[in-house]
Amino acid sequence: MLLTRRNLMQTALTLGAMHAFPGLTWAQARPLVFATFTGSWEEAHKAVLVPAFRKATGNADMVLDPMLSVDQIAKVTAAKNNPPIDVMLHDPGPALQAVAQGLVEPYPVEKSAYYKDLIPAAQEPSGPAPFFQVVGLTYNPETVKTPPTSWADLWKPEFKGRVGITNLNSTLGTGFMVELAKMHGGSESNIDPAFKAIEALRPSLAAVAANPGQLATLFQQGQIDISPGNFNAIQILKARGVPVEWVAPKEGAIAFKTTIHIVKNSPNRELAFKLIEAALSPEVQATLMEEPYLIVPTNTKVAMKGEIAKALAKDHAEIAKKFVFQDWAKINEQRAAWIERFNREIRV
Amino acid sequence: MAATLRNVTTYDLRLAAPLALGFVVFFITPLVILLALSFQADPQGTHYGLTQYVNFLGDRFSLGVLGSTLWLGVKVTLLTLLLGYPVAWLHQRAPSWAKGIIMLLVLLPLLTSVVVRTFAWVVILGRQGIVNAALASLGLIDTPLKLLYTDTGVVMALAQVQMPLMVLPLITALGRIDPNLADASSVLGAGHWRTFRKVTLPLSLPGIIAGCLLTYAAAITAFITQSLIGGGQMLFMPMYIYQQASTLQNWPFAAAISIVFLVAVLVVVSIFNVLGRLSRGYTNA
């Protein structure tokens, strides 16, 4: 009994103290939480972005909490008034959803030192894009002797039974379909031609992967020789000694903006802004461009160097020319229907 | 309180209270939320109705996914039973030193994660995998067989991954059979096959049913193995739910699919339970 009374007293005192000094409560006192993506993203951010942020803020407390876009949205939606995350990272599709659901604070553009230096495509007032993902053609140089140059090469008879694609669950799969539609006279709102093209590709398909990560496994196992692929994912495979190469097709590589957002009602708004500023800064972007990260910079003050300059683009003018950005607002409108149709129609 | 006689049986219930509380908070509550969610007519939840269920049950494609998932479970369960029964039987007949080894071999897969076991199957079934390499070097095939991303591959991998769930109940059931019964049967003139059919098999029925139940439930919900070995277009219920909930953010439909799946599985489970009760009657007779 004595124990219970003591506990009760402690609880009452704590609660009282929390009321008297609101700074004590967890919501206000917690460190900045940045929900980055898992895997190589987390590694890159831990190694480069976090130290830069600490330096800029005099060692402010921050935590990386890597999770998928979907989980970020779910967690913030579940506690809109006191979100457990301060900064979110999103692919174009989920980014639009987060903005549409009112989970995102507009970026204080006028306060930002770097926003105006970003390439125009990266200047998003709802949350700028510090990074890009680039999708081109991945192939196995041991079996594919002449490097492919166009998306159309996937339909070549010599790749019969050797082509891999992913389904539309991923940004990569959906982006690839939109590109196919555009090649055959369609657009973000007219996907029909892409489905016809995939139908024609069917004899060539060795596998339809459930996610882009599976494509990597399929290359490793020799299950496929050629597929649409993410530039950064291929660099990781290459570093592990898997025979893969990446080329940008002549139609242009598909580029996805990865945008970074301040969460609405975040208790750490100021720190969140500083983290995003660090992510946009030329210093951080220049470091992330180097091996082993090879992340494409969006700040025009960063000069392209190394593997990125060789495989992707020499400068930002070339990015604008060689990269294709898609209209994800339009894509999102019909994506559910496309996924449904892909489920039904594409059977190998 | 002290004056009255204490009822000792109440303690049992109170001991279960922490688990019961956990069960209510972490299982019943989410399930109720899931059920409520499934009645939303649209993701925003503006109005409620049976729209999601009508969409699912009125759609041949969706029903096909449900059917193929349940059928997958049947195939996997039959295969594990076929492969697992001899192992359990061998365990029963083996000398005690070999029993330990067999048990270790059965349990070993449980000590590694499902992801690792499944990736091993990716390596085994791949174009340059062990199966294809062996067949090619024997001169049996010219071009590699397609095993990964096929139905056969999924069934094979799932059967191995879920094998301990079948073998362990079988070992228990076979261990409970009095060995004298088999001897008695042969003394009375029955051959090995007849003894097995008339004595061992019926007496091991409870183990068979328990094993089948566990394997079946595990096989149809095995998201990781299904998607890693089956690939992106062999759509089974777990992946279908994931796709709707995660990629499309269509939570009401995902919830409705989950409820339909749950009900379908419950039906199968109750069939197993009825069989189990029947078999208990049989073995006690």
Boltz contact constraints between the chains, C-beta under 6 A:
constraints:
  - contact:
      token1: [A, 70]
      token2: [B, 246]
      max_distance: 6.0
  - contact:
      token1: [A, 166]
      token2: [B, 232]
      max_distance: 6.0
  - contact:
      token1: [A, 167]
      token2: [B, 232]
      max_distance: 6.0
  - contact:
      token1: [A, 169]
      token2: [B, 243]
      max_distance: 6.0
  - contact:
      token1: [A, 169]
      token2: [B, 247]
      max_distance: 6.0
  - contact:
      token1: [A, 207]
      token2: [B, 149]
      max_distance: 6.0
  - contact:
      token1: [A, 207]
      token2: [B, 231]
      max_distance: 6.0
  - contact:
      token1: [A, 208]
      token2: [B, 231]
      max_distance: 6.0
  - contact:
      token1: [A, 208]
      token2: [B, 232]
      max_distance: 6.0
  - contact:
      token1: [A, 208]
      token2: [B, 233]
      max_distance: 6.0
  - contact:
      token1: [A, 209]
      token2: [B, 232]
      max_distance: 6.0
  - contact:
      token1: [A, 210]
      token2: [B, 227]
      max_distance: 6.0
  - contact:
      token1: [A, 210]
      token2: [B, 232]
      max_distance: 6.0
  - contact:
      token1: [A, 221]
      token2: [B, 126]
      max_distance: 6.0
  - contact:
      token1: [A, 222]
      token2: [B, 127]
      max_distance: 6.0
  - contact:
      token1: [A, 222]
      token2: [B, 128]
      max_distance: 6.0
  - contact:
      token1: [A, 223]
      token2: [B, 126]
      max_distance: 6.0
  - contact:
      token1: [A, 223]
      token2: [B, 127]
      max_distance: 6.0
  - contact:
      token1: [A, 223]
      token2: [B, 148]
      max_distance: 6.0
  - contact:
      token1: [A, 336]
      token2: [B, 248]
      max_distance: 6.0
  - contact:
      token1: [A, 343]
      token2: [B, 235]
      max_distance: 6.0
  - contact:
      token1: [A, 344]
      token2: [B, 61]
      max_distance: 6.0
  - contact:
      token1: [A, 346]
      token2: [B, 233]
      max_distance: 6.0
